[in-house]
């Protein structure tokens, strides 16, 4: 292969524009989009905490696995479709690329309707499975019975945003998410604090914001710019959907693992909380706030990872390995700086953060401070696993991405969560996050270094000199 950049590569900025500039272009809108998604939950938590109280906050934590499930499906199809689209475009196969985008979009709609229907049919049993006590159950039922109407729109907005970004329009993805979040915030304040509609009001505000965002996504898809999409592109084809799902599986499994952790964590907090001075519901309320606050940091990290996806996918397909490595390292460095700042906030200001979401008893704050400081102690290492998992997905190695996405939540977190409390009670739960974060970071570092060596070996074997990472 020639050392010179081909004419095809010259026409695509993913091959020629500086990696740092591309990161700004793709990552910043992606970060804002992820932050907006996190703010949907944070805003509800804020207004519910002030308008309903601690029980309402606990109920939103019980309901949170539903949202995580929706995001998992959205990432399965959205990131899968976007990665396949960019990988195919990088190889110059523009004819096939459109089918990945169109099929992914169709499956986003179908899956959203299915999940919403399942939720309505099995609402109460699912809430109990997710750890709801009898006291919290009515609040959770009120919230999910309304928010479930928005699941198809949440999935379409989240997954469709990745496809739009793959089309080279990251700002449009940002606009779709930002519009919905602003509407949600305004309506939350109106419905909860002014009209006093409680849990149903907060859920209704969220659904309205999601509907408007999804309408914007649909309007854009009708005018897809890189490859004109026809009706044929939207007809599901098994081979195409299978490929999309295999590539998006790592990100999906990561979210499903988070959902499983949330369910097991809620039930563990309920059980061991009843045996402690904190009671069953206060620890669940605290955990919900802590996890959602941490989601703000994690959203930036995931946004950075998603911002590297088009760069890594295209350049790996074009064998520009130097640019692939540069994108990974830049995302990891930026994430590490942010994570270290978050670590200091969680260590020095936990009580102040908890107070933002309403008042509580002294035992509530005692447990919350402990949970912040110990559970999130390795926040500064937590960025390595999602950056690396997305990296493997982007270069078309979904098996490695899936494995890595499962390390923190499934391989480490759940076993430790089940074992430590047997000896240390509810304090054992507090230390679980610390152990899982450290072990998953070590595995991610080892796997990524080995992959970089494979890239180096391929460069040497082919005699190809990668385009210099600018």
C-alpha positions, 0 to 999 in steps of 0.5 A, a space after each residue: 500500500 502506498 505511503 501517500 494518502 489516497 484521493 478518497 482519504 483526501 476528500 474525508 476530513 476524518 483522514 486528514 484533519 487534525 485529531 484534536 480538531 476532530 475531537 472538538 468537533 465530535 466529542 463536544 456535541 456528544 458530551 453535551 448530548 450525554 450531559 443532557 441525558 443525565 440531566 433528565 434524571 438529575 432534574 427529576 431528582 432535584 424537583 422531586 426531592 424538593 416537591 415530594 421528598 426523600 421517598 420520591 427520590 428513592 422511587 426514582 432510583 427504583 425506576 432508574 433501571 427502566 431508563 438504563 434498559 432503554 439506553 442499552 437498546 439505543 446504544 446497541 442500535 445507535 452506536 452499532 449502526 453508526 460504527 458500521 456506517 463509518 467503518 463501511 464509509 472508511 472502506 469506500 463502500 458508500 452503497 452498503 453504508 446506507 443500509 446500516 443507518 436505515 436498518 438501525 433507525 427502524 429497529 430503534 422504533 420497533 424496540 422502543 414500542 416493545 419495551 414500553 408495552 412490556 413495562 405497562 404489562 408487568 409494571 408492579 412485579 418489575 418495580 418489586 423486582 427492582 427493590 421497591 418497598 411497600 412504602 415506596 411502591 406507590 411513588 414508583 408506580 405513579 412515575 413509571 406509569 407515565 414515563 413508560 409512554 416516553 420510552 420509544 421516544 427516549 430510545 429513538 432520540 438517543 440512538 438516532 443521535 449517534 446515527 446523525 453524528 455519524 453522518 457528520 452532524 454532531 451539532 444536530 445531535 446536541 440540538 436534539 438532546 438540548 431542546 428536550 432537556 430545556 423543555 423538561 426542566 421548565 415543565 418539571 418546575 411548573 408541574 411539580 412545584 407550581 401545579 403540585 402534580 408530584 411524581 406524575 408531573 415530573 414524569 410527564 415533563 420528561 416525556 414531553 421533552 423526549 417527544 420533541 427531541 425525537 421529532 427533531 431526529 426524524 426530521 433530520 433522518 429524512 434529509 440524511 446528507 452523506 448517503 441519501 436514504 430511501 425506503 429500501 434502506 429502512 426495511 430490516 434485513 437480518 444480516 444487516 441488523 445482526 452486524 449492527 447489533 454485534 458492533 453495538 453490543 459492547 455499549 449495550 452490555 455495559 448499560 445492561 450490566 449497569 441495570 443489573 447492578 442497580 437492581 442488585 444494589 437496590 435490593 442489597 441496600 433494602 435488605 442490609 439497610 433494614 438491619 442497620 440504623 439507616 432503615 430500608 429506604 434512606 440508603 436507596 435514596 442516597 444511592 440514587 443521588 450519588 449514582 446520578 451525580 456520578 453520571 454527570 462525570 461519566 456522561 462526559 467520559 462516555 461523550 468523549 469516547 463516543 466522540 472518538 468513534 467516527 475517528 477511530 472507525 474510519 481511520 482503522 478501516 483506512 489503516 491509519 493506525 497512528 490516528 486511531 491511537 492518537 484519538 484514544 490517548 487524547 480522549 483518555 487524557 482529557 477524561 482523566 483530568 476531569 475524573 481527578 477533579 470529580 474525585 476531589 469534589 466527592 471527597 470534600 463536598 459530599 454533604 453539600 452535594 446531597 443538600 442540593 436534592 432536598 433535606 433529610 435526617 442526620 443518618 441520611 447525610 451520614 450514610 450519604 457522605 460515607 457512600 460518596 467518599 468510599 464508593 466513588 474513591 476510584 472515580 479517577 480511574 473509572 474513565 479507563 474502562 468506557 474509553 477502552 470499551 468504545 475503542 474496541 467497538 469502534 475498530 470492529 472488535 465487538 467481542 473484546 468490547 463486550 468483555 471489557 464492558 462487562 468487567 466492572 459491573 458483572 465480573 467484579 461488582 456483583 460478586 463483591 457486592 454479594 460477598 462483602 456485606 455478608 461480613 461487613 453488613 451495609 458497609 460492605 456495599 459501600 466498599 464494593 464500588 472501590 474494588 470494582 473500579 480498580 480491578 476493571 481499570 487494570 484489565 482495560 489497561 492491559 487489553 488496550 496495550 496488547 491491542 496497540 502492539 497488534 496494530 504495530 505488528 500489522 504496520 510492520 508486516 504490511 510495510 505500511 506507514 500510518 498517516 501521521 497523527 496531526 
